[in-house]
Amino acid sequence: MHFKDTNFTSIGSDMSIISIILIVLATVFIMEWVAWSSHKYIMHGWGWGWHRDHHEPHNNALEKNDLYGIVGAVMSISLFVIGSPLMLGDNAWAPATWIGLGVMFYGVIYTVVHDGLVHQRYFKYVPRRGYAKRLVQAHKLHHATIGKEGGVSFGFVFARDPAALKADLKKQRAAGTAIVRDAAIDA
């Protein structure tokens, strides 16, 4: 089945449903790499001004760090525009719509996992086992450093083994590349 066989001709062009699904799924996976690299090199680099309050205790409902979510939404919306014949006519590039959808899906996953599960901004649930527990532990270890230097676990969906992350933090502390809270790695 192709979208040209439905009323979605202008959105899907001559793309098969399988192609569309693969583009969306590939984009979600690629977004984890985008998130990892922008977290490590932008948020913990020149963009630390927006990200700092996320690493500091506070009772605010919102953080400056939430502005990064708006950046992600602008990326997704921009891709929807690039893929829209309503906006760009014959210059529209149909795959952009599906890439934009993948970016949006990643944003939803990030919001549920990072803001919801890990930081408990929307619901209170502490996983006791499984991969959800590993995600929470990995991100707690990311917050074990003081300041923007050093750190581990910059991704949001794929988490390394917490024991390996603790070992990395110990090496960073010994090398002087990160200030690490003792309780985080000595427990």
Summary of the structure (lengths in Angstrom):
residues: 187
radius of gyration: 19.6
end to end distance: 55.2
largest distance: 62.4
contacts: 538
relative contact order: 0.11
helix: 68%
strand: 3%
